[in-house]
Amino acid sequence: MKATFQIPDELYREVKAETAREGRTVRDVAISLFQQWLRQKKQPSSLASPVDWENFQPPLCHLVPDEVTDHSTDSMRKATTRQWNEPS
């Protein structure tokens, strides 16, 4: 497929000169850069956002009553599911 796009003149001159020094074409470099960009997009990001553990709020914390002080898995499970098992 043929594509036409505009880039700044100075950038094109630099790219053209560098590709000539390397014995490549601007087309080959553009294709290579597009392929590299697409490969990077497909890779999972290794830069996860840091967690602020001092102010961390678990996603389901709103389901746990304030009076719950035992935060073991079993106690948390009972506290969060108690409301589902109680008759309305």
PyMOL Python script that loads the backbone (N, CA, C, O; Angstrom):
from pymol import cmd

cmd.read_pdbstr("""\
ATOM      1  N   MET A   1       0.848  -1.173   0.000  1.00  0.00           N
ATOM      2  CA  MET A   1       0.000   0.000   0.000  1.00  0.00           C
ATOM      3  C   MET A   1       0.894   1.235   0.000  1.00  0.00           C
ATOM      4  O   MET A   1       1.943   1.262   0.643  1.00  0.00           O
ATOM      5  N   LYS A   2       0.475   2.213  -0.703  1.00  0.00           N
ATOM      6  CA  LYS A   2       1.227   3.459  -0.760  1.00  0.00           C
ATOM      7  C   LYS A   2       0.571   4.458   0.192  1.00  0.00           C
ATOM      8  O   LYS A   2      -0.649   4.620   0.193  1.00  0.00           O
ATOM      9  N   ALA A   3       1.391   5.120   0.997  1.00  0.00           N
ATOM     10  CA  ALA A   3       0.877   6.113   1.940  1.00  0.00           C
ATOM     11  C   ALA A   3       1.673   7.398   1.771  1.00  0.00           C
ATOM     12  O   ALA A   3       2.876   7.369   1.508  1.00  0.00           O
ATOM     13  N   THR A   4       0.997   8.508   1.922  1.00  0.00           N
ATOM     14  CA  THR A   4       1.645   9.810   1.825  1.00  0.00           C
ATOM     15  C   THR A   4       1.384  10.571   3.111  1.00  0.00           C
ATOM     16  O   THR A   4       0.241  10.677   3.555  1.00  0.00           O
ATOM     17  N   PHE A   5       2.434  11.097   3.704  1.00  0.00           N
ATOM     18  CA  PHE A   5       2.269  11.921   4.904  1.00  0.00           C
ATOM     19  C   PHE A   5       3.350  12.986   4.907  1.00  0.00           C
ATOM     20  O   PHE A   5       4.383  12.846   4.252  1.00  0.00           O
ATOM     21  N   GLN A   6       3.099  14.045   5.647  1.00  0.00           N
ATOM     22  CA  GLN A   6       4.029  15.160   5.686  1.00  0.00           C
ATOM     23  C   GLN A   6       4.854  15.115   6.961  1.00  0.00           C
ATOM     24  O   GLN A   6       4.341  14.854   8.049  1.00  0.00           O
ATOM     25  N   ILE A   7       6.146  15.375   6.801  1.00  0.00           N
ATOM     26  CA  ILE A   7       7.041  15.521   7.950  1.00  0.00           C
ATOM     27  C   ILE A   7       7.841  16.798   7.723  1.00  0.00           C
ATOM     28  O   ILE A   7       7.973  17.259   6.589  1.00  0.00           O
ATOM     29  N   PRO A   8       8.369  17.366   8.793  1.00  0.00           N
ATOM     30  CA  PRO A   8       9.157  18.594   8.638  1.00  0.00           C
ATOM     31  C   PRO A   8      10.343  18.387   7.685  1.00  0.00           C
ATOM     32  O   PRO A   8      10.973  17.329   7.674  1.00  0.00           O
ATOM     33  N   ASP A   9      10.626  19.408   6.898  1.00  0.00           N
ATOM     34  CA  ASP A   9      11.702  19.337   5.894  1.00  0.00           C
ATOM     35  C   ASP A   9      13.046  18.960   6.511  1.00  0.00           C
ATOM     36  O   ASP A   9      13.758  18.102   5.988  1.00  0.00           O
ATOM     37  N   GLU A  10      13.387  19.603   7.619  1.00  0.00           N
ATOM     38  CA  GLU A  10      14.680  19.342   8.258  1.00  0.00           C
ATOM     39  C   GLU A  10      14.780  17.888   8.722  1.00  0.00           C
ATOM     40  O   GLU A  10      15.825  17.257   8.565  1.00  0.00           O
ATOM     41  N   LEU A  11      13.715  17.365   9.283  1.00  0.00           N
ATOM     42  CA  LEU A  11      13.705  15.969   9.721  1.00  0.00           C
ATOM     43  C   LEU A  11      13.908  15.042   8.525  1.00  0.00           C
ATOM     44  O   LEU A  11      14.692  14.095   8.593  1.00  0.00           O
ATOM     45  N   TYR A  12      13.206  15.313   7.442  1.00  0.00           N
ATOM     46  CA  TYR A  12      13.345  14.472   6.244  1.00  0.00           C
ATOM     47  C   TYR A  12      14.776  14.510   5.715  1.00  0.00           C
ATOM     48  O   TYR A  12      15.327  13.477   5.335  1.00  0.00           O
ATOM     49  N   ARG A  13      15.382  15.703   5.689  1.00  0.00           N
ATOM     50  CA  ARG A  13      16.760  15.816   5.195  1.00  0.00           C
ATOM     51  C   ARG A  13      17.710  14.982   6.057  1.00  0.00           C
ATOM     52  O   ARG A  13      18.594  14.303   5.535  1.00  0.00           O
ATOM     53  N   GLU A  14      17.527  15.036   7.367  1.00  0.00           N
ATOM     54  CA  GLU A  14      18.385  14.247   8.273  1.00  0.00           C
ATOM     55  C   GLU A  14      18.187  12.754   8.053  1.00  0.00           C
ATOM     56  O   GLU A  14      19.148  11.987   7.976  1.00  0.00           O
ATOM     57  N   VAL A  15      16.928  12.358   7.954  1.00  0.00           N
ATOM     58  CA  VAL A  15      16.627  10.941   7.747  1.00  0.00           C
ATOM     59  C   VAL A  15      17.195  10.480   6.407  1.00  0.00           C
ATOM     60  O   VAL A  15      17.809   9.415   6.330  1.00  0.00           O
ATOM     61  N   LYS A  16      16.998  11.258   5.369  1.00  0.00           N
ATOM     62  CA  LYS A  16      17.486  10.911   4.034  1.00  0.00           C
ATOM     63  C   LYS A  16      19.007  10.778   4.038  1.00  0.00           C
ATOM     64  O   LYS A  16      19.546   9.844   3.444  1.00  0.00           O
ATOM     65  N   ALA A  17      19.701  11.700   4.699  1.00  0.00           N
ATOM     66  CA  ALA A  17      21.164  11.645   4.753  1.00  0.00           C
ATOM     67  C   ALA A  17      21.634  10.407   5.519  1.00  0.00           C
ATOM     68  O   ALA A  17      22.561   9.720   5.090  1.00  0.00           O
ATOM     69  N   GLU A  18      20.991  10.128   6.651  1.00  0.00           N
ATOM     70  CA  GLU A  18      21.404   8.983   7.473  1.00  0.00           C
ATOM     71  C   GLU A  18      21.139   7.659   6.757  1.00  0.00           C
ATOM     72  O   GLU A  18      21.964   6.746   6.809  1.00  0.00           O
ATOM     73  N   THR A  19      19.997   7.556   6.094  1.00  0.00           N
ATOM     74  CA  THR A  19      19.697   6.315   5.375  1.00  0.00           C
ATOM     75  C   THR A  19      20.673   6.122   4.214  1.00  0.00           C
ATOM     76  O   THR A  19      21.064   4.995   3.908  1.00  0.00           O
ATOM     77  N   ALA A  20      21.064   7.215   3.573  1.00  0.00           N
ATOM     78  CA  ALA A  20      22.039   7.122   2.475  1.00  0.00           C
ATOM     79  C   ALA A  20      23.379   6.624   3.006  1.00  0.00           C
ATOM     80  O   ALA A  20      24.022   5.783   2.377  1.00  0.00           O
ATOM     81  N   ARG A  21      23.807   7.139   4.164  1.00  0.00           N
ATOM     82  CA  ARG A  21      25.075   6.692   4.767  1.00  0.00           C
ATOM     83  C   ARG A  21      25.032   5.202   5.092  1.00  0.00           C
ATOM     84  O   ARG A  21      26.041   4.505   4.992  1.00  0.00           O
ATOM     85  N   GLU A  22      23.842   4.721   5.486  1.00  0.00           N
ATOM     86  CA  GLU A  22      23.698   3.304   5.843  1.00  0.00           C
ATOM     87  C   GLU A  22      23.395   2.421   4.638  1.00  0.00           C
ATOM     88  O   GLU A  22      23.366   1.196   4.755  1.00  0.00           O
ATOM     89  N   GLY A  23      23.171   3.036   3.489  1.00  0.00           N
ATOM     90  CA  GLY A  23      22.848   2.259   2.303  1.00  0.00           C
ATOM     91  C   GLY A  23      21.429   1.702   2.331  1.00  0.00           C
ATOM     92  O   GLY A  23      21.146   0.666   1.730  1.00  0.00           O
ATOM     93  N   ARG A  24      20.557   2.388   3.022  1.00  0.00           N
ATOM     94  CA  ARG A  24      19.149   1.969   3.131  1.00  0.00           C
ATOM     95  C   ARG A  24      18.269   3.021   2.470  1.00  0.00           C
ATOM     96  O   ARG A  24      18.740   4.086   2.071  1.00  0.00           O
ATOM     97  N   THR A  25      16.993   2.705   2.363  1.00  0.00           N
ATOM     98  CA  THR A  25      16.041   3.673   1.830  1.00  0.00           C
ATOM     99  C   THR A  25      15.179   4.201   2.972  1.00  0.00           C
ATOM    100  O   THR A  25      15.040   3.558   4.012  1.00  0.00           O
ATOM    101  N   VAL A  26      14.612   5.366   2.764  1.00  0.00           N
ATOM    102  CA  VAL A  26      13.685   5.933   3.753  1.00  0.00           C
ATOM    103  C   VAL A  26      12.513   4.975   3.941  1.00  0.00           C
ATOM    104  O   VAL A  26      12.026   4.795   5.058  1.00  0.00           O
ATOM    105  N   ARG A  27      12.063   4.363   2.853  1.00  0.00           N
ATOM    106  CA  ARG A  27      10.954   3.405   2.917  1.00  0.00           C
ATOM    107  C   ARG A  27      11.290   2.247   3.861  1.00  0.00           C
ATOM    108  O   ARG A  27      10.478   1.881   4.711  1.00  0.00           O
ATOM    109  N   ASP A  28      12.495   1.667   3.709  1.00  0.00           N
ATOM    110  CA  ASP A  28      12.899   0.550   4.562  1.00  0.00           C
ATOM    111  C   ASP A  28      12.943   0.951   6.040  1.00  0.00           C
ATOM    112  O   ASP A  28      12.508   0.197   6.911  1.00  0.00           O
ATOM    113  N   VAL A  29      13.469   2.132   6.306  1.00  0.00           N
ATOM    114  CA  VAL A  29      13.553   2.613   7.692  1.00  0.00           C
ATOM    115  C   VAL A  29      12.149   2.848   8.249  1.00  0.00           C
ATOM    116  O   VAL A  29      11.873   2.494   9.396  1.00  0.00           O
ATOM    117  N   ALA A  30      11.261   3.441   7.453  1.00  0.00           N
ATOM    118  CA  ALA A  30       9.896   3.696   7.906  1.00  0.00           C
ATOM    119  C   ALA A  30       9.183   2.380   8.223  1.00  0.00           C
ATOM    120  O   ALA A  30       8.518   2.267   9.253  1.00  0.00           O
ATOM    121  N   ILE A  31       9.318   1.397   7.352  1.00  0.00           N
ATOM    122  CA  ILE A  31       8.683   0.095   7.598  1.00  0.00           C
ATOM    123  C   ILE A  31       9.232  -0.525   8.874  1.00  0.00           C
ATOM    124  O   ILE A  31       8.478  -1.044   9.697  1.00  0.00           O
ATOM    125  N   SER A  32      10.544  -0.468   9.032  1.00  0.00           N
ATOM    126  CA  SER A  32      11.184  -1.021  10.235  1.00  0.00           C
ATOM    127  C   SER A  32      10.672  -0.336  11.501  1.00  0.00           C
ATOM    128  O   SER A  32      10.398  -1.003  12.498  1.00  0.00           O
ATOM    129  N   LEU A  33      10.544   0.982  11.467  1.00  0.00           N
ATOM    130  CA  LEU A  33      10.060   1.730  12.630  1.00  0.00           C
ATOM    131  C   LEU A  33       8.601   1.412  12.941  1.00  0.00           C
ATOM    132  O   LEU A  33       8.231   1.288  14.108  1.00  0.00           O
ATOM    133  N   PHE A  34       7.768   1.280  11.904  1.00  0.00           N
ATOM    134  CA  PHE A  34       6.366   0.909  12.123  1.00  0.00           C
ATOM    135  C   PHE A  34       6.270  -0.485  12.747  1.00  0.00           C
ATOM    136  O   PHE A  34       5.477  -0.699  13.664  1.00  0.00           O
ATOM    137  N   GLN A  35       7.067  -1.426  12.260  1.00  0.00           N
ATOM    138  CA  GLN A  35       7.054  -2.785  12.804  1.00  0.00           C
ATOM    139  C   GLN A  35       7.519  -2.795  14.260  1.00  0.00           C
ATOM    140  O   GLN A  35       6.925  -3.467  15.104  1.00  0.00           O
ATOM    141  N   GLN A  36       8.569  -2.055  14.545  1.00  0.00           N
ATOM    142  CA  GLN A  36       9.084  -1.971  15.915  1.00  0.00           C
ATOM    143  C   GLN A  36       8.027  -1.372  16.836  1.00  0.00           C
ATOM    144  O   GLN A  36       7.827  -1.868  17.944  1.00  0.00           O
ATOM    145  N   TRP A  37       7.355  -0.326  16.403  1.00  0.00           N
ATOM    146  CA  TRP A  37       6.318   0.335  17.196  1.00  0.00           C
ATOM    147  C   TRP A  37       5.177  -0.636  17.498  1.00  0.00           C
ATOM    148  O   TRP A  37       4.694  -0.698  18.628  1.00  0.00           O
ATOM    149  N   LEU A  38       4.749  -1.391  16.489  1.00  0.00           N
ATOM    150  CA  LEU A  38       3.665  -2.354  16.692  1.00  0.00           C
ATOM    151  C   LEU A  38       4.078  -3.481  17.637  1.00  0.00           C
ATOM    152  O   LEU A  38       3.272  -3.919  18.458  1.00  0.00           O
ATOM    153  N   ARG A  39       5.316  -3.953  17.535  1.00  0.00           N
ATOM    154  CA  ARG A  39       5.794  -4.995  18.464  1.00  0.00           C
ATOM    155  C   ARG A  39       5.779  -4.485  19.899  1.00  0.00           C
ATOM    156  O   ARG A  39       5.386  -5.210  20.812  1.00  0.00           O
ATOM    157  N   GLN A  40       6.201  -3.254  20.100  1.00  0.00           N
ATOM    158  CA  GLN A  40       6.206  -2.679  21.453  1.00  0.00           C
ATOM    159  C   GLN A  40       4.795  -2.556  22.004  1.00  0.00           C
ATOM    160  O   GLN A  40       4.579  -2.761  23.199  1.00  0.00           O
ATOM    161  N   LYS A  41       3.837  -2.225  21.157  1.00  0.00           N
ATOM    162  CA  LYS A  41       2.442  -2.097  21.599  1.00  0.00           C
ATOM    163  C   LYS A  41       1.875  -3.431  22.043  1.00  0.00           C
ATOM    164  O   LYS A  41       1.011  -3.475  22.919  1.00  0.00           O
ATOM    165  N   LYS A  42       2.348  -4.520  21.451  1.00  0.00           N
ATOM    166  CA  LYS A  42       1.832  -5.854  21.765  1.00  0.00           C
ATOM    167  C   LYS A  42       2.456  -6.445  23.016  1.00  0.00           C
ATOM    168  O   LYS A  42       1.905  -7.382  23.595  1.00  0.00           O
ATOM    169  N   GLN A  43       3.592  -5.917  23.444  1.00  0.00           N
ATOM    170  CA  GLN A  43       4.264  -6.432  24.636  1.00  0.00           C
ATOM    171  C   GLN A  43       3.594  -5.872  25.879  1.00  0.00           C
ATOM    172  O   GLN A  43       3.243  -4.692  25.924  1.00  0.00           O
ATOM    173  N   PRO A  44       3.412  -6.728  26.906  1.00  0.00           N
ATOM    174  CA  PRO A  44       2.831  -6.203  28.143  1.00  0.00           C
ATOM    175  C   PRO A  44       3.769  -5.188  28.784  1.00  0.00           C
ATOM    176  O   PRO A  44       4.989  -5.347  28.764  1.00  0.00           O
ATOM    177  N   SER A  45       3.190  -4.175  29.334  1.00  0.00           N
ATOM    178  CA  SER A  45       3.977  -3.123  29.961  1.00  0.00           C
ATOM    179  C   SER A  45       4.615  -3.639  31.245  1.00  0.00           C
ATOM    180  O   SER A  45       3.943  -4.247  32.078  1.00  0.00           O
ATOM    181  N   SER A  46       5.885  -3.400  31.398  1.00  0.00           N
ATOM    182  CA  SER A  46       6.576  -3.817  32.613  1.00  0.00           C
ATOM    183  C   SER A  46       6.593  -2.694  33.645  1.00  0.00           C
ATOM    184  O   SER A  46       7.120  -2.857  34.745  1.00  0.00           O
ATOM    185  N   LEU A  47       6.019  -1.568  33.283  1.00  0.00           N
ATOM    186  CA  LEU A  47       6.020  -0.429  34.190  1.00  0.00           C
ATOM    187  C   LEU A  47       4.657  -0.317  34.875  1.00  0.00           C
ATOM    188  O   LEU A  47       3.786   0.434  34.435  1.00  0.00           O
ATOM    189  N   ALA A  48       4.492  -1.064  35.940  1.00  0.00           N
ATOM    190  CA  ALA A  48       3.252  -0.992  36.698  1.00  0.00           C
ATOM    191  C   ALA A  48       3.307   0.230  37.617  1.00  0.00           C
ATOM    192  O   ALA A  48       4.373   0.619  38.093  1.00  0.00           O
ATOM    193  N   SER A  49       2.166   0.808  37.850  1.00  0.00           N
ATOM    194  CA  SER A  49       2.113   1.963  38.739  1.00  0.00           C
ATOM    195  C   SER A  49       2.443   1.519  40.159  1.00  0.00           C
ATOM    196  O   SER A  49       1.955   0.485  40.615  1.00  0.00           O
ATOM    197  N   PRO A  50       3.257   2.282  40.851  1.00  0.00           N
ATOM    198  CA  PRO A  50       3.572   1.916  42.233  1.00  0.00           C
ATOM    199  C   PRO A  50       2.325   2.036  43.114  1.00  0.00           C
ATOM    200  O   PRO A  50       1.479   2.905  42.901  1.00  0.00           O
ATOM    201  N   VAL A  51       2.231   1.159  44.094  1.00  0.00           N
ATOM    202  CA  VAL A  51       1.073   1.149  44.991  1.00  0.00           C
ATOM    203  C   VAL A  51       1.405   1.958  46.241  1.00  0.00           C
ATOM    204  O   VAL A  51       2.455   1.763  46.853  1.00  0.00           O
ATOM    205  N   ASP A  52       0.523   2.849  46.609  1.00  0.00           N
ATOM    206  CA  ASP A  52       0.653   3.622  47.841  1.00  0.00           C
ATOM    207  C   ASP A  52       0.037   2.779  48.959  1.00  0.00           C
ATOM    208  O   ASP A  52      -1.153   2.890  49.252  1.00  0.00           O
ATOM    209  N   TRP A  53       0.861   1.943  49.572  1.00  0.00           N
ATOM    210  CA  TRP A  53       0.355   0.976  50.553  1.00  0.00           C
ATOM    211  C   TRP A  53      -0.203   1.648  51.800  1.00  0.00           C
ATOM    212  O   TRP A  53      -1.074   1.081  52.459  1.00  0.00           O
ATOM    213  N   GLU A  54       0.273   2.834  52.137  1.00  0.00           N
ATOM    214  CA  GLU A  54      -0.240   3.510  53.336  1.00  0.00           C
ATOM    215  C   GLU A  54      -1.695   3.936  53.160  1.00  0.00           C
ATOM    216  O   GLU A  54      -2.445   3.971  54.135  1.00  0.00           O
ATOM    217  N   ASN A  55      -2.100   4.255  51.950  1.00  0.00           N
ATOM    218  CA  ASN A  55      -3.462   4.709  51.694  1.00  0.00           C
ATOM    219  C   ASN A  55      -4.259   3.736  50.828  1.00  0.00           C
ATOM    220  O   ASN A  55      -5.294   4.099  50.267  1.00  0.00           O
ATOM    221  N   PHE A  56      -3.777   2.513  50.723  1.00  0.00           N
ATOM    222  CA  PHE A  56      -4.421   1.526  49.865  1.00  0.00           C
ATOM    223  C   PHE A  56      -5.792   1.124  50.414  1.00  0.00           C
ATOM    224  O   PHE A  56      -5.938   0.827  51.599  1.00  0.00           O
ATOM    225  N   GLN A  57      -6.782   1.121  49.537  1.00  0.00           N
ATOM    226  CA  GLN A  57      -8.124   0.679  49.883  1.00  0.00           C
ATOM    227  C   GLN A  57      -8.459  -0.528  49.008  1.00  0.00           C
ATOM    228  O   GLN A  57      -8.593  -0.388  47.793  1.00  0.00           O
ATOM    229  N   PRO A  58      -8.594  -1.706  49.609  1.00  0.00           N
ATOM    230  CA  PRO A  58      -8.938  -2.880  48.804  1.00  0.00           C
ATOM    231  C   PRO A  58     -10.243  -2.640  48.061  1.00  0.00           C
ATOM    232  O   PRO A  58     -11.106  -1.916  48.556  1.00  0.00           O
ATOM    233  N   PRO A  59     -10.403  -3.228  46.895  1.00  0.00           N
ATOM    234  CA  PRO A  59     -11.576  -2.970  46.069  1.00  0.00           C
ATOM    235  C   PRO A  59     -12.912  -3.304  46.739  1.00  0.00           C
ATOM    236  O   PRO A  59     -13.927  -2.692  46.407  1.00  0.00           O
ATOM    237  N   LEU A  60     -12.933  -4.250  47.663  1.00  0.00           N
ATOM    238  CA  LEU A  60     -14.196  -4.643  48.304  1.00  0.00           C
ATOM    239  C   LEU A  60     -14.295  -4.184  49.757  1.00  0.00           C
ATOM    240  O   LEU A  60     -15.135  -4.682  50.506  1.00  0.00           O
ATOM    241  N   CYS A  61     -13.448  -3.243  50.159  1.00  0.00           N
ATOM    242  CA  CYS A  61     -13.440  -2.818  51.559  1.00  0.00           C
ATOM    243  C   CYS A  61     -14.774  -2.211  51.995  1.00  0.00           C
ATOM    244  O   CYS A  61     -15.104  -2.242  53.180  1.00  0.00           O
ATOM    245  N   HIS A  62     -15.532  -1.669  51.070  1.00  0.00           N
ATOM    246  CA  HIS A  62     -16.830  -1.082  51.425  1.00  0.00           C
ATOM    247  C   HIS A  62     -17.838  -2.146  51.876  1.00  0.00           C
ATOM    248  O   HIS A  62     -18.870  -1.810  52.456  1.00  0.00           O
ATOM    249  N   LEU A  63     -17.551  -3.408  51.620  1.00  0.00           N
ATOM    250  CA  LEU A  63     -18.454  -4.486  52.035  1.00  0.00           C
ATOM    251  C   LEU A  63     -18.203  -4.966  53.461  1.00  0.00           C
ATOM    252  O   LEU A  63     -19.026  -5.679  54.035  1.00  0.00           O
ATOM    253  N   VAL A  64     -17.063  -4.574  54.031  1.00  0.00           N
ATOM    254  CA  VAL A  64     -16.715  -5.034  55.372  1.00  0.00           C
ATOM    255  C   VAL A  64     -17.189  -4.009  56.397  1.00  0.00           C
ATOM    256  O   VAL A  64     -16.815  -2.839  56.325  1.00  0.00           O
ATOM    257  N   PRO A  65     -18.013  -4.445  57.349  1.00  0.00           N
ATOM    258  CA  PRO A  65     -18.479  -3.515  58.386  1.00  0.00           C
ATOM    259  C   PRO A  65     -17.303  -2.948  59.188  1.00  0.00           C
ATOM    260  O   PRO A  65     -16.285  -3.617  59.360  1.00  0.00           O
ATOM    261  N   ASP A  66     -17.447  -1.727  59.670  1.00  0.00           N
ATOM    262  CA  ASP A  66     -16.370  -1.065  60.420  1.00  0.00           C
ATOM    263  C   ASP A  66     -15.986  -1.798  61.698  1.00  0.00           C
ATOM    264  O   ASP A  66     -14.843  -1.709  62.145  1.00  0.00           O
ATOM    265  N   GLU A  67     -16.930  -2.519  62.284  1.00  0.00           N
ATOM    266  CA  GLU A  67     -16.630  -3.199  63.547  1.00  0.00           C
ATOM    267  C   GLU A  67     -15.767  -4.447  63.381  1.00  0.00           C
ATOM    268  O   GLU A  67     -15.341  -5.026  64.381  1.00  0.00           O
ATOM    269  N   VAL A  68     -15.501  -4.869  62.171  1.00  0.00           N
ATOM    270  CA  VAL A  68     -14.667  -6.051  61.944  1.00  0.00           C
ATOM    271  C   VAL A  68     -13.208  -5.678  62.206  1.00  0.00           C
ATOM    272  O   VAL A  68     -12.673  -4.748  61.602  1.00  0.00           O
ATOM    273  N   THR A  69     -12.582  -6.413  63.107  1.00  0.00           N
ATOM    274  CA  THR A  69     -11.176  -6.161  63.431  1.00  0.00           C
ATOM    275  C   THR A  69     -10.285  -7.335  63.060  1.00  0.00           C
ATOM    276  O   THR A  69      -9.077  -7.170  62.887  1.00  0.00           O
ATOM    277  N   ASP A  70     -10.869  -8.513  62.938  1.00  0.00           N
ATOM    278  CA  ASP A  70     -10.116  -9.699  62.521  1.00  0.00           C
ATOM    279  C   ASP A  70     -10.121  -9.736  60.991  1.00  0.00           C
ATOM    280  O   ASP A  70     -11.162  -9.958  60.372  1.00  0.00           O
ATOM    281  N   HIS A  71      -8.972  -9.521  60.399  1.00  0.00           N
ATOM    282  CA  HIS A  71      -8.902  -9.449  58.951  1.00  0.00           C
ATOM    283  C   HIS A  71      -8.346 -10.717  58.317  1.00  0.00           C
ATOM    284  O   HIS A  71      -7.778 -10.676  57.226  1.00  0.00           O
ATOM    285  N   SER A  72      -8.512 -11.843  59.002  1.00  0.00           N
ATOM    286  CA  SER A  72      -8.102 -13.111  58.401  1.00  0.00           C
ATOM    287  C   SER A  72      -9.052 -13.408  57.242  1.00  0.00           C
ATOM    288  O   SER A  72     -10.162 -12.878  57.187  1.00  0.00           O
ATOM    289  N   THR A  73      -8.618 -14.235  56.343  1.00  0.00           N
ATOM    290  CA  THR A  73      -9.422 -14.548  55.165  1.00  0.00           C
ATOM    291  C   THR A  73     -10.782 -15.100  55.549  1.00  0.00           C
ATOM    292  O   THR A  73     -11.802 -14.697  54.988  1.00  0.00           O
ATOM    293  N   ASP A  74     -10.802 -16.014  56.499  1.00  0.00           N
ATOM    294  CA  ASP A  74     -12.068 -16.629  56.903  1.00  0.00           C
ATOM    295  C   ASP A  74     -13.017 -15.597  57.512  1.00  0.00           C
ATOM    296  O   ASP A  74     -14.203 -15.576  57.182  1.00  0.00           O
ATOM    297  N   SER A  75     -12.510 -14.749  58.390  1.00  0.00           N
ATOM    298  CA  SER A  75     -13.353 -13.728  59.014  1.00  0.00           C
ATOM    299  C   SER A  75     -13.867 -12.723  57.989  1.00  0.00           C
ATOM    300  O   SER A  75     -15.024 -12.309  58.045  1.00  0.00           O
ATOM    301  N   MET A  76     -13.009 -12.335  57.058  1.00  0.00           N
ATOM    302  CA  MET A  76     -13.432 -11.389  56.030  1.00  0.00           C
ATOM    303  C   MET A  76     -14.515 -12.001  55.143  1.00  0.00           C
ATOM    304  O   MET A  76     -15.482 -11.336  54.771  1.00  0.00           O
ATOM    305  N   ARG A  77     -14.336 -13.263  54.816  1.00  0.00           N
ATOM    306  CA  ARG A  77     -15.329 -13.941  53.985  1.00  0.00           C
ATOM    307  C   ARG A  77     -16.681 -13.981  54.695  1.00  0.00           C
ATOM    308  O   ARG A  77     -17.718 -13.711  54.090  1.00  0.00           O
ATOM    309  N   LYS A  78     -16.660 -14.320  55.979  1.00  0.00           N
ATOM    310  CA  LYS A  78     -17.909 -14.384  56.744  1.00  0.00           C
ATOM    311  C   LYS A  78     -18.563 -13.005  56.854  1.00  0.00           C
ATOM    312  O   LYS A  78     -19.779 -12.874  56.719  1.00  0.00           O
ATOM    313  N   ALA A  79     -17.745 -11.982  57.100  1.00  0.00           N
ATOM    314  CA  ALA A  79     -18.285 -10.634  57.275  1.00  0.00           C
ATOM    315  C   ALA A  79     -18.912 -10.107  55.981  1.00  0.00           C
ATOM    316  O   ALA A  79     -19.947  -9.441  56.016  1.00  0.00           O
ATOM    317  N   THR A  80     -18.292 -10.400  54.857  1.00  0.00           N
ATOM    318  CA  THR A  80     -18.818  -9.872  53.603  1.00  0.00           C
ATOM    319  C   THR A  80     -19.996 -10.668  53.067  1.00  0.00           C
ATOM    320  O   THR A  80     -20.834 -10.131  52.344  1.00  0.00           O
ATOM    321  N   THR A  81     -20.063 -11.940  53.417  1.00  0.00           N
ATOM    322  CA  THR A  81     -21.168 -12.755  52.891  1.00  0.00           C
ATOM    323  C   THR A  81     -22.347 -12.837  53.858  1.00  0.00           C
ATOM    324  O   THR A  81     -23.424 -13.301  53.485  1.00  0.00           O
ATOM    325  N   ARG A  82     -22.150 -12.396  55.077  1.00  0.00           N
ATOM    326  CA  ARG A  82     -23.235 -12.458  56.070  1.00  0.00           C
ATOM    327  C   ARG A  82     -24.467 -11.708  55.571  1.00  0.00           C
ATOM    328  O   ARG A  82     -25.591 -12.190  55.714  1.00  0.00           O
ATOM    329  N   GLN A  83     -24.258 -10.548  54.995  1.00  0.00           N
ATOM    330  CA  GLN A  83     -25.390  -9.749  54.517  1.00  0.00           C
ATOM    331  C   GLN A  83     -26.139 -10.436  53.381  1.00  0.00           C
ATOM    332  O   GLN A  83     -27.331 -10.188  53.195  1.00  0.00           O
ATOM    333  N   TRP A  84     -25.471 -11.284  52.628  1.00  0.00           N
ATOM    334  CA  TRP A  84     -26.148 -11.973  51.532  1.00  0.00           C
ATOM    335  C   TRP A  84     -27.011 -13.129  52.038  1.00  0.00           C
ATOM    336  O   TRP A  84     -27.992 -13.519  51.404  1.00  0.00           O
ATOM    337  N   ASN A  85     -26.618 -13.668  53.200  1.00  0.00           N
ATOM    338  CA  ASN A  85     -27.309 -14.831  53.744  1.00  0.00           C
ATOM    339  C   ASN A  85     -28.432 -14.445  54.730  1.00  0.00           C
ATOM    340  O   ASN A  85     -29.256 -15.279  55.103  1.00  0.00           O
ATOM    341  N   GLU A  86     -28.446 -13.185  55.135  1.00  0.00           N
ATOM    342  CA  GLU A  86     -29.474 -12.757  56.080  1.00  0.00           C
ATOM    343  C   GLU A  86     -30.785 -12.457  55.340  1.00  0.00           C
ATOM    344  O   GLU A  86     -30.764 -11.869  54.259  1.00  0.00           O
ATOM    345  N   PRO A  87     -31.931 -12.863  55.922  1.00  0.00           N
ATOM    346  CA  PRO A  87     -33.206 -12.533  55.289  1.00  0.00           C
ATOM    347  C   PRO A  87     -33.468 -11.027  55.366  1.00  0.00           C
ATOM    348  O   PRO A  87     -33.101 -10.366  56.338  1.00  0.00           O
ATOM    349  N   SER A  88     -34.094 -10.513  54.343  1.00  0.00           N
ATOM    350  CA  SER A  88     -34.371  -9.064  54.284  1.00  0.00           C
ATOM    351  C   SER A  88     -35.579  -8.713  55.091  1.00  0.00           C
ATOM    352  O   SER A  88     -35.959  -7.544  55.157  1.00  0.00           O
TER     353      SER A  88
END
""", "prot")
cmd.dss("prot")
cmd.show_as("cartoon", "prot")
cmd.util.cbc("prot")
cmd.orient("prot")
